[in-house]
Amino acid sequence: MPVVPQRYGQRQVSTNPLPGARRSASDTALALGAGVEMERARTAETIANVAGGFASMAANEYSDMVRKERAAADNTALLEAKNKLARFQQDELWGDKGVFSRTGRDSFDAPETSTQRFNERASEIEASLTTQEQRDRFNEMRNAEGLSFETTVRRYVRGEIDKFSKEQHDGALTNARNQAIQSASLPGHSPTERMEGVNDNLVFGIAEIRRYGKDKGTAKELVESQIEAFRSNVHDGVISGFISNGEVDAAEQYFEEAEAQLLPEARERVAKALEEGVRRDKVHKVVDEIVQRGGSLEEQREAVKASTDGKVRDEALQLIEHEWSVRETQRRVRHEGVLLGAKQIIDRTGDWRNIPAADWASFDVGESGSLKNYAEAMAKGKAIETDTNSLYYLINLATSGDPAMRTAFTNINMMEYVDKLDKDDLEQMMRLQGSTRTTMSEADRARLSSLGNQNQIINGALLGMGIDPSPAQPGTKGFDAGAAERANQFRASVRQAIQRFEQRADIKREATDEDVQTIVDHLRAQVATERTGGIAGFFGSDRPRFAFEGTGPMIVWDIARVPHTERLKIEDSLRRDKKPISNEAILLLFNQGLARTTNRDIHLTPPKRE
């Protein structure tokens, strides 16, 4: 320990305690000699006062905090309750089975049932609240929401009641009108009884209009206007019903009595309809009388012209022709049925003599001749082969752009071709003809379209070869047997080639239009030139010979004679196979296809001369 140097010698330090130090400039209890305990008591009091202030402040803050927490809890609980009630209202109004999904009579009890469910749900929500403050505030909100909810439901239901009431009112008027019209034409009732029914329904309708108008507070002028419209509508319907039923005299009499009660527009319309009805009635009377007298169509037409004039004559002529057409159609159908029955007898017995004499007497020469030829072929066990000329004649009719030719196909007697078409072709033509007489199926429509396309392909090829596709028929002016034979031969070759194509193991399907085009291109290819006419090869003329003509191998050596469409196909095929395109390659592939089409061998040895 360092020692402080002392100028006047060693310092002396007392070890006795010092008296208490003074704490202020003024006199204190201790300075005056009071005990230390008194001072301590005062100090403790001061400290206690300070602590009490702090405690009071803490208590107030705690109380405020508790109050705020309780308010927040109440508000949150109330918001949750409000959301629950809102969700209930949304489901109750807009749900799949909500109020707004119910219409008409089904909605009538909604105010009571929905309000009851609202109260039940609100009570459940209220029971979930934990304080009286929450329940009191929720009840205030519940009352306001409940009133708004019930008002919404009642307004909607009131609209539904109004609509339902209007529907029932309109339905009652419609039924009254219809029953009045029906009453006017009730079978087995006297004219007086009929009119009583009309009047009863008319009175009911008028009374209903007045009742509905009173319930809805409709203005009297509007009610009277509705009554006038209803009355006019009923009279209009009754007169129209008379005209439709051919009771023109009754219509005229009713119009005279009810004309004043018809509205101007209805009066004008009914007058025109009555005029038209009177004219039609006269037309039918004239036609019925003439038809009953019988005669040919021309004789009946002349009778109409002699007995009427003006519009009545024109309509009577149209009706005569229509009636004749209907009778002819009925006669044709009956006759075709007899012919079909005759064919079935031959199929079953093999002898046309088993056909009833009365039926046989109804057949014309062509029909009886066809049936005899068919019976003879059946007796010999020989299947009927299709005559190509006959088949394509029918196809030309069926696919023609001329409506008259299509009509001829519709009306033609297919039994006249029983000895000219094989079983499949005859059935196909009969089916297509039947389709043209009714609503054609999609399958038959597609088949007829395909036949038409293929026939155009064939006709176009014939024209390209200089052959008339529609040569004159035997016995007609301009008939050329050679030209007809070439056309028939080409069609037969195409048909046979199509059949072979469809029977190929790698095909086994019907030939498409594109397939037919390829077949036609093969068969119309020129393979040679031959001299016709003349003497010993002189003074004749050269004529091209095509692949469908003659026998033996048919080879095309000139690239120029390969049809353009077929050449393009072959070139595409060579490109796909990545093979060189040359005239030799094209000729080889074309002649291979020609050999398949004609079912002949191919020998690619060029001739010395063509």
C-alpha positions as CSV (number, residue, x, y, z in Angstrom):
1,M,0.0,0.0,0.0
2,P,1.4,3.4,-1.0
3,V,2.1,5.8,1.8
4,V,1.2,9.4,1.4
5,P,4.2,11.5,2.4
6,Q,3.4,13.9,5.3
7,R,5.1,17.2,5.7
8,Y,4.5,17.4,9.4
9,G,5.1,13.8,10.3
10,Q,3.1,10.6,10.3
11,R,-0.6,11.0,9.8
12,Q,-2.8,9.7,12.5
13,V,-6.2,8.0,11.5
14,S,-8.9,7.4,14.2
15,T,-10.7,4.1,14.2
16,N,-13.9,5.4,15.9
17,P,-17.1,5.7,13.9
18,L,-18.2,9.1,12.7
19,P,-21.5,10.7,13.6
20,G,-24.4,10.3,10.9
21,A,-23.9,12.6,7.9
22,R,-26.4,15.4,7.4
23,R,-28.7,14.9,4.4
24,S,-30.0,18.4,3.9
25,A,-29.1,21.9,4.7
26,S,-32.2,22.1,7.0
27,D,-32.6,20.5,10.4
28,T,-33.6,16.9,10.3
29,A,-35.0,14.6,12.9
30,L,-31.7,13.0,13.2
31,A,-29.9,16.4,13.5
32,L,-32.3,17.3,16.3
33,G,-31.6,14.1,18.0
34,A,-34.7,11.9,16.8
35,G,-34.2,8.3,16.3
36,V,-33.2,6.7,13.1
37,E,-36.4,4.6,13.1
38,M,-38.6,7.6,12.5
39,E,-36.6,8.5,9.5
40,R,-36.9,5.0,8.2
41,A,-40.7,5.0,8.6
42,R,-41.0,8.2,6.6
43,T,-38.8,6.8,3.8
44,A,-41.0,3.6,3.7
45,E,-44.1,5.7,3.4
46,T,-42.7,7.6,0.5
47,I,-41.8,4.4,-1.3
48,A,-45.3,3.0,-0.6
49,N,-47.0,6.0,-2.1
50,V,-44.9,5.7,-5.3
51,A,-45.6,1.9,-5.5
52,G,-49.4,2.6,-5.0
53,G,-49.4,5.0,-8.0
54,F,-47.8,2.4,-10.2
55,A,-50.2,-0.3,-9.1
56,S,-53.2,1.9,-9.8
57,M,-51.9,2.6,-13.3
58,A,-51.4,-1.1,-14.0
59,A,-54.9,-2.0,-12.8
60,N,-56.5,0.6,-15.1
61,E,-54.5,-0.7,-18.1
62,Y,-55.4,-4.3,-17.4
63,S,-59.1,-3.4,-17.1
64,D,-59.0,-1.6,-20.4
65,M,-57.2,-4.5,-22.1
66,V,-59.8,-7.0,-20.8
67,R,-62.6,-4.8,-22.0
68,K,-61.1,-4.5,-25.5
69,E,-60.5,-8.2,-25.7
70,R,-64.1,-9.0,-24.7
71,A,-65.3,-6.5,-27.4
72,A,-63.1,-8.1,-30.1
73,A,-64.4,-11.5,-29.1
74,D,-68.0,-10.4,-29.2
75,N,-67.5,-8.7,-32.6
76,T,-65.8,-11.8,-34.1
77,A,-68.5,-14.1,-32.8
78,L,-71.2,-11.8,-34.1
79,L,-69.5,-11.7,-37.5
80,E,-69.2,-15.5,-37.6
81,A,-72.9,-15.7,-36.8
82,K,-73.8,-13.2,-39.5
83,N,-71.8,-15.2,-42.0
84,K,-73.6,-18.4,-41.1
85,L,-77.0,-16.7,-41.5
86,A,-75.9,-15.2,-44.8
87,R,-74.8,-18.6,-46.1
88,F,-78.1,-20.1,-45.1
89,Q,-80.0,-17.4,-46.9
90,Q,-77.9,-18.0,-50.1
91,D,-78.6,-21.7,-50.0
92,E,-82.2,-21.3,-49.2
93,L,-82.8,-18.8,-52.0
94,W,-80.3,-19.8,-54.7
95,G,-79.5,-23.5,-54.0
96,D,-80.5,-26.4,-56.3
97,K,-83.6,-26.8,-54.3
98,G,-83.9,-23.2,-53.2
99,V,-86.8,-20.9,-53.4
100,F,-85.8,-19.4,-56.7
101,S,-85.7,-22.9,-58.3
102,R,-89.4,-23.5,-57.5
103,T,-92.0,-22.3,-60.0
104,G,-95.7,-22.1,-60.2
105,R,-97.8,-23.9,-57.6
106,D,-94.7,-25.6,-56.2
107,S,-93.5,-22.2,-54.8
108,F,-96.7,-21.2,-53.0
109,D,-95.8,-22.5,-49.6
110,A,-92.3,-21.0,-49.7
111,P,-92.9,-18.0,-47.4
112,E,-94.0,-20.2,-44.5
113,T,-91.5,-23.1,-45.0
114,S,-88.5,-20.9,-45.7
115,T,-89.3,-18.5,-42.9
116,Q,-89.6,-21.4,-40.5
117,R,-86.2,-22.8,-41.6
118,F,-84.7,-19.3,-41.2
119,N,-85.9,-19.1,-37.6
120,E,-84.7,-22.6,-36.9
121,R,-81.3,-21.9,-38.3
122,A,-81.1,-18.5,-36.5
123,S,-82.0,-20.1,-33.2
124,E,-79.2,-22.7,-33.7
125,I,-76.7,-19.9,-34.4
126,E,-77.9,-17.9,-31.4
127,A,-77.4,-21.0,-29.1
128,S,-73.8,-21.2,-30.2
129,L,-73.0,-17.7,-28.9
130,T,-71.4,-17.6,-25.4
131,T,-72.3,-14.2,-23.9
132,Q,-75.5,-12.3,-23.4
133,E,-74.0,-9.3,-25.2
134,Q,-73.4,-11.5,-28.3
135,R,-77.0,-12.9,-28.2
136,D,-78.6,-9.4,-27.7
137,R,-76.7,-8.0,-30.7
138,F,-77.4,-11.1,-32.8
139,N,-81.1,-10.8,-32.1
140,E,-81.2,-7.3,-33.4
141,M,-79.5,-8.4,-36.6
142,R,-81.7,-11.5,-36.8
143,N,-84.9,-9.5,-36.7
144,A,-83.7,-7.1,-39.5
145,E,-82.3,-10.0,-41.7
146,G,-85.5,-12.1,-41.1
147,L,-87.8,-9.3,-42.2
148,S,-85.6,-8.7,-45.4
149,F,-85.5,-12.5,-46.1
150,E,-89.2,-13.0,-45.7
151,T,-89.9,-9.9,-47.9
152,T,-87.7,-11.3,-50.7
153,V,-89.4,-14.7,-50.6
154,R,-92.9,-13.2,-50.6
155,R,-92.1,-10.9,-53.5
156,Y,-90.8,-13.8,-55.6
157,V,-93.8,-16.0,-54.7
158,R,-96.2,-13.2,-55.5
159,G,-94.6,-13.0,-59.0
160,E,-95.0,-16.8,-59.4
161,I,-98.6,-16.7,-58.2
162,D,-99.3,-13.9,-60.8
163,K,-97.7,-15.9,-63.6
164,F,-99.5,-19.1,-62.6
165,S,-102.7,-17.3,-62.4
166,K,-102.2,-15.8,-65.8
167,E,-101.3,-19.2,-67.3
168,Q,-104.4,-20.7,-65.9
169,H,-106.5,-17.8,-67.1
170,D,-105.0,-18.1,-70.6
171,G,-105.4,-21.8,-70.6
172,A,-109.1,-21.5,-69.6
173,L,-109.7,-19.1,-72.5
174,T,-107.9,-21.4,-75.0
175,N,-109.9,-24.4,-73.8
176,A,-113.1,-22.5,-74.1
177,R,-112.3,-21.4,-77.6
178,N,-111.2,-24.9,-78.7
179,Q,-114.3,-26.5,-77.1
180,A,-116.5,-24.0,-78.8
181,I,-115.0,-24.8,-82.2
182,Q,-115.2,-28.5,-81.6
183,S,-118.8,-28.2,-80.4
184,A,-119.7,-26.7,-83.8
185,S,-118.8,-29.9,-85.6
186,L,-119.7,-32.6,-83.1
187,P,-120.9,-35.7,-85.0
188,G,-124.3,-37.0,-84.2
189,H,-125.5,-33.7,-82.9
190,S,-128.2,-31.5,-84.3
191,P,-127.3,-27.9,-85.5
192,T,-129.2,-26.6,-82.4
193,E,-127.2,-28.8,-80.0
194,R,-123.9,-27.7,-81.7
195,M,-124.7,-24.0,-81.3
196,E,-125.6,-24.5,-77.7
197,G,-122.2,-25.9,-77.1
198,V,-120.6,-23.0,-78.9
199,N,-122.6,-20.5,-76.8
200,D,-121.9,-22.2,-73.5
201,N,-118.2,-22.0,-74.0
202,L,-118.5,-18.4,-75.3
203,V,-120.4,-17.4,-72.1
204,F,-117.8,-19.1,-69.9
205,G,-114.9,-17.4,-71.6
206,I,-116.5,-13.9,-71.2
207,A,-117.2,-14.5,-67.5
208,E,-113.6,-15.6,-67.0
209,I,-112.3,-12.5,-68.6
210,R,-114.5,-10.3,-66.3
211,R,-113.4,-12.3,-63.2
212,Y,-109.7,-12.1,-63.9
213,G,-110.0,-8.4,-64.8
214,K,-111.7,-7.7,-61.5
215,D,-109.1,-9.6,-59.5
216,K,-106.3,-7.7,-61.1
217,G,-107.9,-4.3,-61.1
218,T,-107.9,-4.1,-64.9
219,A,-109.5,-1.0,-66.4
220,K,-113.1,-1.6,-67.6
221,E,-112.2,-0.5,-71.2
222,L,-109.4,-3.0,-71.4
223,V,-111.6,-5.8,-70.2
224,E,-114.3,-5.0,-72.8
225,S,-111.6,-5.0,-75.5
226,Q,-110.4,-8.4,-74.4
227,I,-114.0,-9.7,-74.5
228,E,-114.4,-8.5,-78.1
229,A,-111.1,-10.2,-79.1
230,F,-112.2,-13.5,-77.5
231,R,-115.6,-13.4,-79.1
232,S,-114.1,-12.6,-82.5
233,N,-111.5,-15.4,-82.1
234,V,-114.2,-18.0,-81.3
235,H,-116.4,-17.0,-84.3
236,D,-113.3,-17.0,-86.6
237,G,-112.4,-20.6,-85.4
238,V,-115.9,-21.9,-85.8
239,I,-116.2,-20.6,-89.4
240,S,-112.7,-21.9,-90.3
241,G,-113.7,-25.3,-88.9
242,F,-116.8,-25.5,-91.0
243,I,-114.8,-24.7,-94.1
244,S,-112.1,-27.3,-93.3
245,N,-114.7,-29.9,-92.8
246,G,-116.4,-29.1,-96.1
247,E,-119.5,-27.6,-94.5
248,V,-119.4,-24.5,-96.6
249,D,-123.2,-23.9,-96.3
250,A,-123.0,-23.9,-92.5
251,A,-120.0,-21.6,-92.7
252,E,-121.9,-19.1,-94.8
253,Q,-124.9,-19.1,-92.5
254,Y,-122.7,-18.7,-89.3
255,F,-120.8,-15.9,-91.0
256,E,-124.0,-14.0,-91.7
257,E,-125.1,-14.2,-88.0
258,A,-121.7,-13.5,-86.4
259,E,-120.2,-11.0,-88.9
260,A,-120.9,-8.0,-86.7
261,Q,-119.0,-9.6,-83.8
262,L,-115.9,-10.2,-85.8
263,L,-113.0,-7.7,-85.5
264,P,-112.3,-5.9,-88.8
265,E,-109.1,-7.8,-89.6
266,A,-110.8,-11.2,-88.8
267,R,-113.8,-10.2,-90.8
268,E,-111.8,-9.6,-93.9
269,R,-109.8,-12.8,-93.4
270,V,-112.8,-14.9,-92.8
271,A,-114.6,-13.5,-95.9
272,K,-111.6,-14.4,-98.1
273,A,-111.4,-17.9,-96.6
274,L,-115.1,-18.4,-97.1
275,E,-114.8,-17.3,-100.7
276,E,-112.0,-19.8,-101.2
277,G,-114.0,-22.5,-99.5
278,V,-117.0,-21.9,-101.7
279,R,-114.8,-22.2,-104.8
280,R,-113.1,-25.4,-103.6
281,D,-116.4,-26.9,-102.7
282,K,-117.6,-26.3,-106.2
283,V,-114.4,-27.7,-107.7
284,H,-114.7,-30.9,-105.7
285,K,-118.4,-31.3,-106.7
286,V,-117.5,-30.9,-110.3
287,V,-114.6,-33.4,-110.1
288,D,-116.5,-36.0,-108.2
289,E,-119.3,-36.0,-110.7
290,I,-116.9,-36.3,-113.7
291,V,-114.7,-39.0,-112.0
292,Q,-117.8,-41.1,-111.3
293,R,-118.7,-41.0,-115.0
294,G,-115.3,-42.5,-115.8
295,G,-113.4,-42.2,-119.0
296,S,-109.8,-41.5,-119.9
297,L,-107.8,-38.7,-118.5
298,E,-108.2,-36.7,-121.7
299,E,-112.0,-37.3,-121.7
300,Q,-112.3,-36.1,-118.1
301,R,-110.2,-33.0,-118.8
302,E,-112.5,-32.1,-121.7
303,A,-115.6,-32.6,-119.4
304,V,-114.1,-30.2,-116.9
305,K,-113.5,-27.5,-119.6
306,A,-117.0,-27.9,-120.8
307,S,-118.7,-27.5,-117.4
308,T,-116.7,-24.7,-115.7
309,D,-114.7,-21.6,-116.3
310,G,-112.2,-19.3,-114.7
311,K,-110.4,-20.4,-111.5
312,V,-112.9,-23.2,-110.9
313,R,-111.9,-24.8,-114.2
314,D,-108.1,-24.4,-113.6
315,E,-108.4,-26.0,-110.1
316,A,-110.7,-28.7,-111.3
317,L,-108.2,-29.6,-114.1
318,Q,-105.4,-29.8,-111.5
319,L,-107.5,-32.0,-109.2
320,I,-108.6,-34.3,-112.1
321,E,-104.9,-34.8,-113.0
322,H,-104.0,-35.4,-109.3
323,E,-106.8,-37.9,-108.8
324,W,-105.8,-39.7,-112.0
325,S,-102.1,-39.8,-110.8
326,V,-103.2,-41.2,-107.5
327,R,-105.4,-43.9,-109.1
328,E,-102.6,-44.8,-111.6
329,T,-100.1,-45.2,-108.8
330,Q,-102.5,-47.4,-106.8
331,R,-103.2,-49.4,-110.0
332,R,-99.4,-49.7,-110.7
333,V,-98.6,-50.9,-107.2
334,R,-101.4,-53.5,-107.3
335,H,-100.3,-54.7,-110.8
336,E,-96.6,-54.9,-109.7
337,G,-97.7,-57.0,-106.8
338,V,-99.5,-59.4,-109.2
339,L,-96.4,-59.6,-111.4
340,L,-94.2,-60.3,-108.4
341,G,-96.6,-63.0,-107.3
342,A,-96.4,-64.5,-110.9
343,K,-92.6,-64.5,-110.7
344,Q,-92.7,-66.2,-107.3
345,I,-95.0,-68.9,-108.8
346,I,-92.5,-69.6,-111.6
347,D,-89.7,-69.7,-109.0
348,R,-91.6,-72.2,-107.0
349,T,-93.1,-74.4,-109.8
350,G,-90.9,-73.6,-112.9
351,D,-94.0,-73.2,-115.1
352,W,-95.8,-70.0,-116.1
353,R,-99.0,-71.9,-116.8
354,N,-99.5,-72.1,-113.0
355,I,-100.2,-68.4,-112.9
356,P,-103.9,-67.8,-112.3
357,A,-105.7,-67.0,-115.6
358,A,-107.2,-63.8,-114.3
359,D,-103.7,-62.5,-113.4
360,W,-102.3,-63.6,-116.7
361,A,-105.0,-61.8,-118.6
362,S,-104.0,-58.5,-116.9
363,F,-100.4,-58.7,-118.3
364,D,-99.5,-56.9,-121.4
365,V,-97.5,-58.5,-124.2
366,G,-94.1,-57.3,-122.8
367,E,-94.9,-58.6,-119.3
368,S,-96.2,-62.0,-120.4
369,G,-93.2,-62.4,-122.8
370,S,-90.7,-61.6,-120.1
371,L,-92.3,-64.1,-117.7
372,K,-92.3,-66.8,-120.4
373,N,-88.7,-66.3,-121.2
374,Y,-87.9,-66.3,-117.4
375,A,-89.8,-69.6,-117.0
376,E,-88.1,-71.2,-119.9
377,A,-84.7,-70.3,-118.5
378,M,-85.7,-71.7,-115.1
379,A,-86.9,-74.9,-116.7
380,K,-83.5,-75.4,-118.5
381,G,-81.7,-74.7,-115.2
382,K,-80.0,-71.7,-116.8
383,A,-79.4,-68.7,-114.7
384,I,-80.5,-65.4,-116.1
385,E,-77.6,-63.3,-117.3
386,T,-77.7,-59.5,-117.2
387,D,-78.2,-57.8,-120.5
388,T,-75.8,-54.9,-120.2
389,N,-77.8,-52.7,-122.6
390,S,-80.9,-53.2,-120.4
391,L,-79.1,-52.6,-117.2
392,Y,-77.4,-49.4,-118.3
393,Y,-80.7,-48.2,-119.8
394,L,-82.2,-48.3,-116.3
395,I,-79.1,-46.8,-114.8
396,N,-79.3,-43.9,-117.3
397,L,-82.9,-43.3,-116.3
398,A,-82.2,-43.5,-112.6
399,T,-79.2,-41.1,-112.6
400,S,-80.3,-38.7,-115.3
401,G,-80.3,-35.0,-114.7
402,D,-83.7,-34.8,-116.5
403,P,-86.6,-35.0,-114.0
404,A,-88.8,-36.6,-116.6
405,M,-86.3,-39.5,-117.1
406,R,-86.0,-40.0,-113.3
407,T,-89.8,-40.1,-113.1
408,A,-89.8,-42.7,-115.9
409,F,-87.4,-44.9,-113.8
410,T,-89.7,-44.5,-110.8
411,N,-92.7,-45.7,-112.8
412,I,-91.1,-48.4,-115.0
413,N,-92.3,-52.0,-114.5
414,M,-89.3,-53.9,-113.3
415,M,-91.0,-57.2,-114.0
416,E,-90.4,-56.6,-117.7
417,Y,-86.7,-57.1,-117.0
418,V,-87.1,-60.3,-115.1
419,D,-85.6,-62.2,-118.1
420,K,-82.9,-59.5,-118.8
421,L,-81.3,-58.9,-115.4
422,D,-79.7,-61.5,-113.1
423,K,-81.0,-61.9,-109.6
424,D,-78.7,-59.4,-108.0
425,D,-79.1,-56.7,-110.6
426,L,-82.9,-57.1,-110.6
427,E,-83.1,-56.8,-106.8
428,Q,-80.8,-53.8,-106.9
429,M,-82.8,-52.0,-109.5
430,M,-86.1,-52.8,-107.6
431,R,-84.6,-51.5,-104.3
432,L,-83.4,-48.3,-105.9
433,Q,-86.8,-47.8,-107.6
434,G,-88.5,-48.4,-104.3
435,S,-86.3,-45.8,-102.7
436,T,-87.2,-43.2,-105.3
437,R,-90.8,-43.7,-104.5
438,T,-90.3,-43.0,-100.7
439,T,-87.6,-41.5,-98.6
440,M,-84.3,-42.8,-99.9
441,S,-81.9,-44.3,-97.4
442,E,-78.4,-43.0,-97.1
443,A,-77.0,-46.3,-98.4
444,D,-79.3,-46.3,-101.5
445,R,-78.6,-42.6,-102.1
446,A,-74.8,-43.3,-102.0
447,R,-75.2,-46.3,-104.3
448,L,-77.3,-44.4,-106.8
449,S,-74.8,-41.5,-106.7
450,S,-71.9,-44.0,-107.3
451,L,-73.8,-45.6,-110.2
452,G,-74.4,-42.2,-111.7
453,N,-70.7,-41.3,-111.4
454,Q,-69.6,-44.6,-112.9
455,N,-72.1,-44.2,-115.7
456,Q,-70.7,-40.8,-116.5
457,I,-67.2,-42.2,-116.6
458,I,-68.3,-44.9,-119.0
459,N,-70.2,-42.5,-121.2
460,G,-67.3,-40.1,-121.3
461,A,-65.0,-43.0,-122.4
462,L,-67.4,-44.0,-125.2
463,L,-67.5,-40.5,-126.5
464,G,-63.7,-40.3,-126.4
465,M,-63.5,-43.5,-128.5
466,G,-66.0,-42.1,-131.0
467,I,-68.8,-44.4,-129.9
468,D,-72.3,-43.1,-129.2
469,P,-73.2,-43.9,-125.5
470,S,-76.9,-43.7,-126.3
471,P,-77.4,-45.4,-129.7
472,A,-80.8,-45.7,-131.2
473,Q,-82.7,-48.8,-130.0
474,P,-83.7,-51.6,-132.4
475,G,-86.8,-50.8,-134.4
476,T,-86.3,-47.0,-134.1
477,K,-85.0,-44.5,-136.7
478,G,-81.3,-44.4,-137.1
479,F,-80.6,-47.7,-135.4
480,D,-77.0,-48.9,-136.1
481,A,-76.5,-52.5,-135.0
482,G,-72.7,-52.2,-135.1
483,A,-72.6,-49.0,-133.1
484,A,-75.1,-50.4,-130.6
485,E,-73.0,-53.6,-130.3
486,R,-69.7,-51.7,-129.6
487,A,-71.3,-49.6,-126.9
488,N,-72.9,-52.7,-125.4
489,Q,-69.6,-54.6,-125.6
490,F,-67.7,-51.8,-123.9
491,R,-70.2,-51.6,-121.0
492,A,-70.2,-55.4,-120.6
493,S,-66.4,-55.4,-120.5
494,V,-66.3,-52.7,-117.9
495,R,-68.9,-54.6,-115.8
496,Q,-67.0,-57.9,-116.0
497,A,-63.7,-56.2,-115.1
498,I,-65.4,-54.6,-112.1
499,Q,-66.7,-58.0,-111.0
500,R,-63.2,-59.5,-111.3
501,F,-61.7,-56.6,-109.5
502,E,-64.1,-57.0,-106.5
503,Q,-63.5,-60.7,-106.3
504,R,-59.7,-60.4,-106.2
505,A,-58.2,-61.9,-103.0
506,D,-56.3,-58.7,-102.3
507,I,-59.4,-56.5,-102.8
508,K,-62.6,-58.0,-101.5
509,R,-64.6,-54.8,-101.6
510,E,-66.8,-52.8,-103.9
511,A,-65.0,-50.8,-106.6
512,T,-64.8,-47.1,-106.0
513,D,-65.3,-44.4,-108.7
514,E,-61.5,-44.1,-108.9
515,D,-61.2,-47.9,-109.4
516,V,-63.8,-47.8,-112.2
517,Q,-61.9,-44.9,-113.8
518,T,-58.7,-47.0,-113.9
519,I,-60.6,-49.9,-115.4
520,V,-62.2,-47.7,-118.0
521,D,-58.8,-46.2,-118.9
522,H,-57.4,-49.6,-119.4
523,L,-60.2,-50.8,-121.6
524,R,-60.4,-47.7,-123.8
525,A,-56.7,-47.8,-124.6
526,Q,-56.0,-48.2,-128.3
527,V,-54.0,-51.4,-129.0
528,A,-54.2,-51.5,-132.8
529,T,-55.5,-50.0,-136.0
530,E,-57.6,-52.2,-138.3
531,R,-59.0,-51.6,-141.7
532,T,-62.7,-52.0,-142.2
533,G,-64.7,-52.1,-145.4
534,G,-63.2,-52.0,-148.9
535,I,-62.1,-55.0,-151.1
536,A,-59.1,-57.1,-150.3
537,G,-57.8,-54.5,-148.0
538,F,-58.2,-51.7,-150.5
539,F,-60.5,-48.7,-150.5
540,G,-61.4,-49.3,-146.8
541,S,-60.9,-47.1,-143.8
542,D,-58.7,-47.5,-140.8
543,R,-60.5,-47.8,-137.4
544,P,-58.8,-47.9,-134.0
545,R,-59.2,-51.1,-132.1
546,F,-59.4,-50.8,-128.4
547,A,-58.5,-53.1,-125.5
548,F,-62.1,-54.1,-124.8
549,E,-62.4,-55.5,-128.4
550,G,-61.2,-58.8,-129.8
551,T,-59.4,-61.7,-128.1
552,G,-55.9,-62.6,-127.2
553,P,-53.2,-60.4,-125.6
554,M,-53.8,-56.7,-125.7
555,I,-50.6,-54.7,-125.6
556,V,-50.1,-50.9,-125.8
557,W,-46.7,-50.1,-127.4
558,D,-47.2,-46.4,-128.1
559,I,-46.7,-44.2,-125.0
560,A,-49.1,-41.6,-126.6
561,R,-51.9,-44.1,-126.3
562,V,-51.7,-44.4,-122.5
563,P,-54.6,-42.3,-121.2
564,H,-53.3,-39.1,-119.5
565,T,-55.0,-39.8,-116.1
566,E,-53.5,-43.3,-116.0
567,R,-50.1,-42.0,-116.9
568,L,-50.1,-39.5,-114.1
569,K,-51.0,-42.3,-111.6
570,I,-48.2,-44.5,-112.8
571,E,-45.6,-41.6,-112.6
572,D,-46.7,-41.0,-109.0
573,S,-46.3,-44.7,-108.2
574,L,-42.8,-44.7,-109.6
575,R,-41.9,-41.6,-107.6
576,R,-43.2,-43.2,-104.4
577,D,-41.1,-46.3,-105.1
578,K,-38.1,-44.1,-106.0
579,K,-37.8,-45.7,-109.4
580,P,-36.8,-43.9,-112.6
581,I,-39.6,-42.6,-114.7
582,S,-39.3,-43.6,-118.4
583,N,-41.7,-44.4,-121.2
584,E,-40.6,-48.1,-121.0
585,A,-41.4,-48.2,-117.2
586,I,-44.8,-46.5,-117.8
587,L,-45.7,-48.8,-120.6
588,L,-44.8,-51.9,-118.6
589,L,-46.9,-50.9,-115.6
590,F,-49.8,-49.9,-117.8
591,N,-49.8,-53.1,-119.7
592,Q,-49.6,-55.1,-116.5
593,G,-52.7,-53.3,-115.2
594,L,-54.4,-53.9,-118.6
595,A,-53.7,-57.6,-118.4
596,R,-55.3,-57.7,-114.9
597,T,-58.3,-55.8,-116.2
598,T,-58.9,-57.9,-119.3
599,N,-57.9,-61.1,-117.5
600,R,-55.5,-61.9,-120.4
601,D,-51.8,-62.9,-120.5
602,I,-49.2,-60.3,-121.3
603,H,-46.4,-60.9,-123.9
604,L,-44.2,-57.9,-124.2
605,T,-42.7,-58.7,-127.6
606,P,-43.1,-55.7,-129.9
607,P,-44.9,-56.5,-133.2
608,K,-43.1,-55.9,-136.5
609,R,-45.8,-53.6,-137.5
610,E,-49.0,-52.3,-136.1
